[in-house]
């Protein structure tokens, strides 16, 4: 009996260890989700507005209001850069209804009062195809830009609650669930040149983000510099400081690796 009990206890311990290991592995591979979606903005104030959705968002339609129209994707409290205008957009944000064909986002608006939409909500939409109760709609991360100027102020980057309405602004989904923001990083490299196009050594190249945080890199003996591990999806300003030469700054929207970003000294 004692040997049998000992073997049974050993089997139970092994099963328990296996279950703990399985839970640990699942915890690694299951994506983190959150109830708000992170948006970044560029433009406005008289320039075209760029909206970047940093996360994929999943919505569940929970009533029949969206059967005849929508989906319209609302970002609650994000701001009013379009001030009542409905502007066409171009870009890479798409959505899927029940795993169907990808559909593009074609317009954006803000400053509108309509049922569950308030003037301080930004919303984007494509074809008003409708989605029946129980549908799952996925809004893919990406960027869209208005094809004309946005007169209102640039919204603040941040996380905002998001839901779906039908075409008349009546809410028809639960709050969207966004996957975790991936900490994608990129690099910037290039060369600093004199006005005779020779590499300038020991010049300081500064990278400054929108919040004013700055990083510096010094050029080598051939004028080359490089920045690593810069968070993608942001706008940065690049400047060069030299005792002998003046250089025009450059503004970059960082969505991918940047190479050969060269600075030529002004005459």
C-alpha positions in Angstrom: 0.0 0.0 0.0 2.8 2.4 0.9 4.5 1.9 -2.5 1.2 2.4 -4.3 0.5 5.6 -2.4 4.0 6.9 -3.1 3.7 6.2 -6.8 0.3 8.0 -6.8 1.7 11.0 -5.0 4.6 11.1 -7.5 2.1 11.0 -10.4 0.1 13.8 -8.9 3.2 16.0 -8.4 4.2 15.4 -12.0 0.7 16.3 -13.3 0.8 19.5 -11.1 4.2 20.5 -12.5 3.0 19.9 -16.0 -0.1 22.1 -15.5 2.0 24.9 -13.9 4.4 24.7 -16.9 1.5 24.8 -19.4 -0.1 27.8 -17.7 3.3 29.6 -17.8 3.7 28.9 -21.5 0.2 30.2 -22.3 0.9 33.3 -20.2 3.9 34.0 -22.5 2.0 33.5 -25.8 -1.4 34.9 -25.1 -1.4 38.6 -26.2 -2.2 41.3 -23.6 -5.4 43.2 -24.3 -6.7 46.5 -23.0 -9.9 48.4 -23.2 -8.5 51.5 -24.8 -6.8 52.1 -28.1 -3.6 54.2 -28.5 -3.7 56.9 -31.2 -1.0 59.3 -32.3 -1.6 62.5 -34.4 0.3 64.8 -36.7 -0.9 67.9 -38.5 -4.1 69.9 -37.9 -3.9 73.7 -37.3 -4.4 74.3 -41.0 -2.5 71.2 -42.3 -3.8 67.7 -43.3 -4.3 65.5 -40.2 -2.6 62.2 -39.9 -4.1 59.6 -37.5 -2.1 56.5 -36.5 -3.8 53.6 -34.8 -1.0 51.8 -32.9 -3.1 48.7 -32.0 -5.5 46.3 -33.7 -8.9 46.6 -32.1 -11.7 43.9 -31.9 -15.3 44.8 -31.4 -18.4 42.7 -30.9 -21.8 43.9 -32.2 -24.3 43.5 -29.4 -27.6 44.7 -30.9 -29.4 45.0 -34.2 -28.7 48.7 -34.7 -25.7 48.0 -37.0 -27.6 45.7 -39.3 -28.5 48.4 -41.8 -25.5 50.7 -41.5 -22.0 51.2 -40.1 -19.6 50.4 -38.8 -18.4 53.8 -37.7 -15.4 53.6 -35.3 -15.6 56.1 -32.5 -12.6 57.2 -30.4 -14.2 58.8 -27.3 -12.8 62.1 -26.2 -9.9 62.2 -28.6 -10.5 65.8 -29.7 -12.0 68.0 -32.4 -9.4 68.6 -35.1 -11.9 68.5 -38.0 -14.5 70.8 -36.4 -17.7 69.3 -37.9 -16.1 68.4 -41.3 -16.3 64.9 -42.9 -13.0 64.6 -44.8 -11.8 61.9 -47.2 -8.7 60.0 -46.0 -6.1 57.8 -47.6 -4.0 55.3 -45.8 -3.5 51.8 -44.4 -6.2 51.3 -41.7 -8.6 48.6 -42.8 -11.4 46.6 -41.1 -12.8 43.1 -41.4 -16.4 42.0 -40.6 -16.6 38.3 -39.5 -13.3 37.6 -41.2 -14.4 38.8 -44.6 -12.6 40.9 -47.2 -10.5 43.8 -45.9 -12.3 47.2 -46.3 -10.5 50.5 -46.3 -11.1 53.5 -44.0 -12.1 56.3 -46.4 -13.3 59.2 -44.2 -12.8 60.8 -40.8 -14.8 63.4 -38.8 -15.1 65.2 -35.5 -17.1 68.0 -33.9 -20.4 66.2 -34.6 -23.3 65.6 -32.2 -25.4 62.6 -33.2 -27.0 60.2 -30.7 -23.9 58.5 -29.0 -21.3 60.7 -30.8 -20.2 63.8 -29.0 -18.4 66.9 -30.4 -15.1 65.8 -28.8 -15.1 62.4 -30.5 -13.0 61.5 -33.5 -14.5 58.9 -35.8 -13.4 57.0 -38.9 -15.4 54.9 -41.3 -15.5 53.2 -44.7 -18.3 51.7 -46.7 -21.6 51.6 -44.7 -22.1 47.8 -45.3 -23.9 47.0 -42.0 -23.2 44.1 -39.6 -25.7 41.9 -37.9 -26.0 41.3 -34.1 -23.2 39.1 -32.9 -20.7 40.1 -35.6 -17.0 40.4 -34.8 -15.3 43.4 -36.4 -11.5 43.8 -36.4 -10.0 47.3 -37.0 -6.3 46.9 -38.1 -3.6 49.1 -36.9 -2.3 51.6 -39.5 -2.3 55.3 -40.5 -4.7 57.5 -42.4 -4.3 61.1 -43.6 -7.0 63.6 -44.6 -6.8 64.7 -48.2 -7.4 68.4 -47.2 -6.5 70.6 -44.2 -7.9 70.2 -40.7 -8.5 73.5 -39.1 -8.7 72.4 -35.5 -5.9 71.8 -33.0 -3.8 68.7 -33.1 -5.2 66.1 -30.6 -3.0 64.7 -27.9 -1.4 61.3 -28.4 -2.9 58.8 -25.9 -5.3 55.9 -25.2 -9.0 56.4 -25.8 -12.1 54.3 -25.3 -13.5 53.1 -28.6 -16.8 51.6 -29.8 -18.9 51.3 -33.0 -22.0 53.1 -34.0 -24.3 52.7 -37.1 -24.5 55.5 -39.6 -26.7 57.8 -37.5 -24.4 57.6 -34.4 -26.3 55.0 -32.4 -23.9 52.7 -30.5 -24.1 49.1 -31.5 -21.1 47.5 -30.0 -19.3 46.9 -26.7 -16.1 48.8 -26.1 -13.4 47.6 -28.4 -10.5 45.5 -27.0 -7.1 46.5 -28.2 -4.0 44.3 -28.4 -0.9 45.5 -26.6 1.2 48.2 -28.2 4.3 46.6 -29.6 7.5 48.4 -28.7 8.8 48.3 -32.3 12.0 50.2 -32.8 13.9 51.5 -35.8 17.3 53.1 -36.4 18.4 56.3 -38.2 21.8 56.6 -39.9 23.5 58.9 -42.3 26.3 61.2 -42.9 27.2 64.9 -42.1 29.0 66.6 -45.0 30.8 69.9 -45.4 29.8 72.2 -48.2 32.5 70.6 -50.3 30.8 67.2 -49.6 33.5 65.8 -47.4 32.6 63.9 -44.2 32.6 66.1 -41.1 34.0 64.5 -38.0 33.0 65.2 -34.4 29.8 67.0 -35.3 26.9 66.5 -32.9 23.7 65.2 -34.4 20.6 65.6 -32.1 17.4 63.6 -32.3 14.5 65.4 -30.5 11.0 63.9 -30.1 7.7 65.7 -29.8 7.9 66.0 -26.0 11.3 67.7 -26.3 13.4 64.6 -25.2 16.8 64.7 -27.0 19.5 62.2 -27.8 22.9 63.0 -29.4 25.3 61.1 -31.6 28.8 62.2 -32.6 30.0 61.7 -36.2 33.1 59.5 -36.8 36.2 60.5 -38.8 34.3 60.0 -42.1 31.2 62.0 -40.9 28.9 59.0 -40.3 26.4 58.8 -37.4 23.8 56.3 -36.2 20.9 56.1 -33.7 19.5 52.8 -32.5 16.3 51.7 -30.7 14.1 54.6 -31.6 10.4 53.9 -31.0 8.5 53.7 -34.3 5.4 55.6 -35.0 6.5 59.0 -33.8 7.8 62.2 -35.3 11.3 63.5 -34.5 13.4 66.5 -35.4 17.0 66.0 -36.5 19.6 68.8 -36.1 23.3 69.1 -36.4 25.6 71.3 -34.3 29.1 72.3 -35.6 31.4 75.1 -34.8 32.3 75.7 -38.5 29.1 74.9 -40.4 25.4 75.5 -40.3 22.8 72.8 -41.2 19.1 72.8 -41.9 17.0 70.6 -39.5 15.0 67.7 -40.8 11.6 66.4 -39.5 10.9 62.7 -39.9 7.8 60.5 -39.4 9.3 57.2 -38.2 7.5 54.2 -39.6 10.5 52.2 -40.8 14.3 52.2 -40.8 15.9 55.4 -42.1 19.3 55.2 -43.9 21.3 57.7 -45.8 19.8 60.6 -43.9 22.6 63.0 -44.9 23.1 66.6 -43.9 25.0 69.0 -46.2 26.4 72.2 -44.8 24.8 75.4 -46.0 26.8 77.7 -48.3 
